[in-house]
Amino acid sequence: MFGSTSEGRAWPRRAALAAALALAGLPAAGQSPPSPPDYALGPGDRIRVTVFGHEDLSGEFTVSETGTVSLPLAGTLAVGGLGLDEAGRTAAAALRPDYLIDPRVAIEVTEYRPFYIIGEVNEPGAYPYVNGMTVNEAVALASGFTYRAKRKRVTVIRASDPGREERPIPVTDPVMPGDVVKVLERLF
């Protein structure tokens, strides 16, 4: 039926991912997902840059590991940690006045960087971020808790935390792009 054993094992994971994405209300193909409030760009985010009236300067780009993106004529810009509006203003400033008199630039996220889930889940790893996802939904993507898992509280390292501190959170809290969610082992 599946052609190979590895394909047969991957099917439940793909089905769970498809179901979670559908439940999360992702936009139709070709549309960008909505950005979480106060979203800061980071490494691995795929963005669409639109320079109005200049299709040759517009396109899709990936934020590098150093938090930069290289745009036509504007050069390499540091956008890591910037909000979408601020990144758009940075790109417009780089195009003004040498290339365009009054550039209007819009930036939107087309694909968020993944989040990571480790510890007492059946399939730890990197998963695509879905706007509005909670820890419980992230666990579902990772094929659920193991029998040893602590099910009410987990720890998270927020990508937005410069100190990268591990903090306890309830499983009803949201997951953000780049977060590392750790499901702890219960004591007995």
N, C-alpha and C positions, 0 to 999 in steps of 0.2 A: 504494500500500500504506500509506504513512504520512500521506498527505494534503497534506503540504508539506515542502519541503526542510529547514526549521529543525526540524521535528518529527522528520524522519529522522535528523538529526545528533544530536538529544538522546536518541534511543532507546538508543544504546550506553552513554552516560553513565548513564542511569537503570538499565539492566541491570547495569552494573558496580557501581553503588551498592547495588542490591538484593542482588546476589550477596555483596558484602562484608558487608553487614548480616546476611545469613543465616549466613555463615560465622562471624561474630563471636558468634553465639548470642544475639541480642537476645531479650528476653522477648516473649511473645505480646501482641497488641494489647490495650491497656487496662492493662497492667502497667507499673510504673516500671522503668527500667534500674537495675542495681545501681550504687552509687556507688564510685568508686575510693577506695582507702584514703586517709585524711587529706584528703579532698576539701574545698576551700575554695570557697564560693559566690562568684560573680562576675557582672558585667554580662552580661545575655543569658540566664542560666539561668532555666528555668521550673521553679517549685517548687509542690508541693502541701502546703498547711498544713492539718493536721487538729487542731482543738481538740475533744478528746473530750467528747461530750455536748452540743456546741454546733455543729450543722451550719451555722447561720447565720453563724458566724465562720470557718468552714473554706472552703477553695477553692484555686484555682490562681492563681498570681501570677508575674510576671516581674520579676527583679532589674533595676533601672534602671541606666543608664550610670554613675550616681554610687554604685552599690552599695547602694541602698536598696530597700525594698519597703513598700508601703502596705497595712496589714491593717485590717479592720474593728475599730473600737474601740481597737485597739492603736496606730494611727497609723502614721507613717513610721518604720521601723526600719532602722538601718545593719546590714546582714548581709553585705556584701562582705568577703571574707577570713575569714569565720567558717565553722567546720565545721557540719555539719547539727545535731548535738546542741546546740552552743553557740547556734546561731540559734534553735533551739526554746526553749532556756532564756531567751533574750532576749525572744522573743515572749510567753512565759509571764509574765515579770517585768513586761512592759508591760501585761498584762491584770490583774495582781494589784495591790493589793487593790480598786481602784476598780470593777472590773467583775465579776471572778470571785474566789471565795475561794481555791480551789486548782486553777488551770488546768493541764491536762495537754496539752501541745502537741507534735506530731510534725511534722517537716519532711522531705520527700523530694524528690529531683530527678526531674521527669518528662521534662525535655528539657534536655540540656546545651548550653551555648553552643558555636558551631562552632569548628573549628580552621581554620587557613589554610595553604595550601601554595602556594609561589611558586618561581620560578626555572625550572630545566630539566625541567619536566613538560609533558605535552601539553595539559592543561586546568587551569591554575592557578586558584585561587579559594578560596571558603569551602565547607567540607563539614561535614555533621553528625558529631559525635563519637560513636564507638562504644567502649564500655568494653573495654579490653584491646588496642586497636588499636596496631600498630607503625608505624614510618615506612614500611616496605615496603608495608603495607596501605593507608596513606594515599596513597602514590604510585600504587597500583593504582586507587584511587578517582579520581585525577586523570588517568586514562588512560595511565599509565606514564611512564617516562623519555623525554626526547628523545634523539636520537643523540649530542648533545653533553654529556650529563649525567655527572657523577661519581657512580658507582653504589654505592660502599661507605660513604661518609660524607656527611652533610649538616650543616647548622647549624640550630639551633632557638633561638627566643626564647620562653622559658617564660612563660606568663601569670602564674605564681606568683612570678616573679622581679621584685622591686621595681625593680632596676636595669635590667631589660629588656636584659640582655647577650646577644649572639649567641654561642652555644657550639657547638662541633662535637660530634656524636654519631654512633654507628653506626646503620645503617638497621634494626637489630633492636631499637632502643630504643623505648619506648612514646611515644605522642603523648597529650597531655592536652588537655582543653577550653581553648580560647582560645590555644593555642600557635600560633606562626608557624614553619612548617617551610620552609627554603630549600634547594632542591636546587641545588648549585653546578655550574658549567661546568668540564669537565676541560680541561687545558691543551693536550692534543694528541690 
